[in-house]
Amino acid sequence: AVSMAAMAIMFSFAHKQTNDGFQDSASTALPFWQPMLGGALIGSSVGIMMALAGEILGISGIVNGLFSPLIRFDHKVNRVFFLAGLLLAGAVMAVYYPVSVENHIMRSNVWFMVGGFFVGAGSCFGSGCTSGHGIAGLSRLSPRSMVAVAAFFSTNIFVTSVMYKLSIH
């Protein structure tokens, strides 16, 4: 939870927005150490989860495990604490650096609900989410994760291109 909170703080510094909701080249310039530290925190979180719990750090797997009858109670408690740490990090950021949790995307909430549905369905069909496949799976050189990440990225490029061409912003 501590490394996730530190990651959230570093992530917030990487996403400063201008008044019109779009990033300009001056606001995206970062000192070299911020993204490096953020990447190190993410990587260490994956390694710590694997070493201490013997599990892959994937958010959808952690959430799904809460509702699985096959997971022991003590493992469910660990999952609850992990998710509580994620929520706590967001709450801390909302208090101490509120701009990091503000929505700067000018879209209706319907788009977010539709997107959330597709992300949830995709993590079920792909047997994991971007954090599980993209970080933990690729670091283990998992062929299934390589295919999943290629599918994530190609689908994102396609959907974004179609939305841009149709002027859906």
C-alpha positions as CSV (number, residue, x, y, z in Angstrom):
1,A,0.0,0.0,0.0
2,V,2.9,2.4,0.8
3,S,4.5,1.8,-2.6
4,M,1.1,2.3,-4.3
5,A,0.6,5.6,-2.5
6,A,4.1,6.8,-3.5
7,M,3.3,5.7,-7.1
8,A,0.1,7.7,-7.0
9,I,2.0,10.8,-5.9
10,M,4.6,10.4,-8.6
11,F,1.8,9.8,-11.2
12,S,0.1,13.0,-10.2
13,F,3.2,15.1,-10.8
14,A,3.4,13.5,-14.3
15,H,-0.1,14.7,-15.2
16,K,-0.4,18.4,-14.7
17,Q,-3.1,19.9,-16.8
18,T,-3.6,23.3,-18.3
19,N,-6.8,25.4,-17.8
20,D,-8.4,24.1,-21.0
21,G,-8.0,20.4,-20.1
22,F,-5.3,19.6,-22.6
23,Q,-1.6,19.2,-21.9
24,D,0.9,21.4,-23.6
25,S,4.5,20.7,-24.2
26,A,5.7,22.8,-21.2
27,S,3.4,20.9,-18.7
28,T,4.5,17.5,-19.9
29,A,8.2,18.1,-19.4
30,L,9.3,16.0,-16.4
31,P,12.6,15.8,-14.6
32,F,14.1,12.4,-15.6
33,W,13.8,11.0,-12.1
34,Q,10.0,11.2,-11.7
35,P,9.0,8.6,-14.3
36,M,12.0,6.5,-13.4
37,L,11.0,6.5,-9.7
38,G,7.4,5.8,-10.7
39,G,8.4,2.8,-12.8
40,A,10.7,1.5,-10.0
41,L,7.8,1.7,-7.5
42,I,5.5,-0.2,-9.9
43,G,8.1,-2.8,-10.6
44,S,9.0,-3.2,-6.9
45,S,5.3,-3.6,-6.0
46,V,5.0,-6.4,-8.6
47,G,8.1,-8.1,-7.2
48,I,7.1,-7.7,-3.5
49,M,3.6,-9.1,-4.2
50,M,5.2,-12.1,-6.0
51,A,7.8,-12.6,-3.3
52,L,5.6,-12.2,-0.2
53,A,2.2,-13.4,-1.4
54,G,3.2,-15.7,-4.3
55,E,0.6,-13.9,-6.4
56,I,0.6,-11.8,-9.6
57,L,-0.2,-8.1,-9.0
58,G,-3.2,-7.7,-11.3
59,I,-6.1,-5.6,-10.0
60,S,-8.8,-7.6,-11.8
61,G,-7.4,-10.9,-10.4
62,I,-7.3,-9.4,-6.9
63,V,-10.9,-8.2,-7.1
64,N,-12.1,-11.5,-8.7
65,G,-10.4,-13.4,-5.9
66,L,-12.6,-11.7,-3.3
67,F,-15.7,-13.3,-4.8
68,S,-14.2,-16.7,-5.5
69,P,-15.2,-19.7,-3.3
70,L,-11.8,-21.3,-4.1
71,I,-9.8,-18.6,-2.3
72,R,-9.1,-19.1,1.4
73,F,-10.4,-16.4,3.8
74,D,-6.9,-15.3,4.9
75,H,-6.0,-14.6,1.2
76,K,-9.2,-12.6,0.9
77,V,-8.2,-10.5,3.8
78,N,-4.9,-9.7,2.1
79,R,-6.8,-8.7,-1.0
80,V,-9.1,-6.4,1.0
81,F,-6.1,-4.6,2.6
82,F,-4.4,-4.2,-0.8
83,L,-7.6,-2.7,-2.4
84,A,-8.0,-0.5,0.7
85,G,-4.5,0.8,0.2
86,L,-5.3,1.7,-3.4
87,L,-8.4,3.6,-2.2
88,L,-6.5,5.2,0.6
89,A,-3.8,6.4,-1.8
90,G,-6.5,8.1,-3.9
91,A,-8.1,9.7,-0.8
92,V,-4.7,11.0,0.3
93,M,-4.1,12.4,-3.2
94,A,-7.5,14.0,-3.2
95,V,-6.7,15.8,0.1
96,Y,-3.1,16.8,-0.5
97,Y,-2.9,17.2,-4.3
98,P,-6.5,17.5,-5.5
99,V,-5.7,18.3,-9.1
100,S,-4.3,14.7,-9.5
101,V,-7.8,13.2,-9.1
102,E,-9.8,15.9,-11.1
103,N,-11.5,14.8,-14.3
104,H,-10.1,17.0,-17.1
105,I,-11.7,15.0,-19.9
106,M,-14.6,16.8,-21.4
107,R,-17.0,13.8,-21.9
108,S,-20.3,12.8,-20.4
109,N,-20.4,10.2,-17.7
110,V,-22.0,7.8,-20.2
111,W,-18.7,7.4,-22.0
112,F,-17.0,6.5,-18.7
113,M,-19.6,3.9,-17.9
114,V,-19.4,2.3,-21.4
115,G,-15.6,2.3,-21.2
116,G,-15.7,0.7,-17.7
117,F,-18.0,-2.0,-19.1
118,F,-15.7,-2.8,-21.9
119,V,-12.6,-2.8,-19.6
120,G,-14.4,-5.2,-17.2
121,A,-15.5,-7.4,-20.0
122,G,-12.1,-7.4,-21.6
123,S,-10.4,-8.4,-18.3
124,C,-12.8,-11.3,-18.0
125,F,-12.2,-12.5,-21.6
126,G,-8.4,-11.8,-21.4
127,S,-8.0,-13.5,-18.0
128,G,-6.5,-10.4,-16.5
129,C,-6.1,-6.7,-16.8
130,T,-3.4,-4.3,-18.1
131,S,-1.6,-4.3,-14.7
132,G,-1.5,-8.1,-14.5
133,H,-0.6,-8.8,-18.1
134,G,1.3,-5.6,-19.0
135,I,3.5,-5.3,-15.9
136,A,3.6,-8.7,-14.1
137,G,3.1,-10.9,-17.2
138,L,5.5,-9.2,-19.5
139,S,8.2,-9.1,-16.8
140,R,7.8,-12.9,-16.6
141,L,7.9,-13.2,-20.4
142,S,4.5,-14.9,-20.4
143,P,3.4,-15.6,-24.0
144,R,-0.3,-15.2,-23.0
145,S,0.5,-11.7,-21.6
146,M,2.4,-10.7,-24.8
147,V,-0.7,-11.6,-26.9
148,A,-3.0,-9.8,-24.4
149,V,-0.9,-6.6,-24.3
150,A,-0.7,-6.6,-28.1
151,A,-4.5,-6.9,-28.2
152,F,-4.9,-4.1,-25.6
153,F,-2.7,-1.7,-27.6
154,S,-4.0,-2.5,-31.0
155,T,-7.6,-2.2,-29.8
156,N,-6.8,1.1,-28.1
157,I,-5.2,2.5,-31.3
158,F,-8.1,1.4,-33.4
159,V,-10.9,2.8,-31.2
160,T,-9.0,6.0,-30.6
161,S,-8.5,6.5,-34.4
162,V,-12.1,5.8,-35.1
163,M,-13.3,8.2,-32.4
164,Y,-10.9,10.9,-33.7
165,K,-12.1,10.4,-37.3
166,L,-15.8,10.6,-36.2
167,S,-15.0,13.7,-34.1
168,I,-16.0,12.0,-30.9
169,H,-14.0,13.8,-28.3
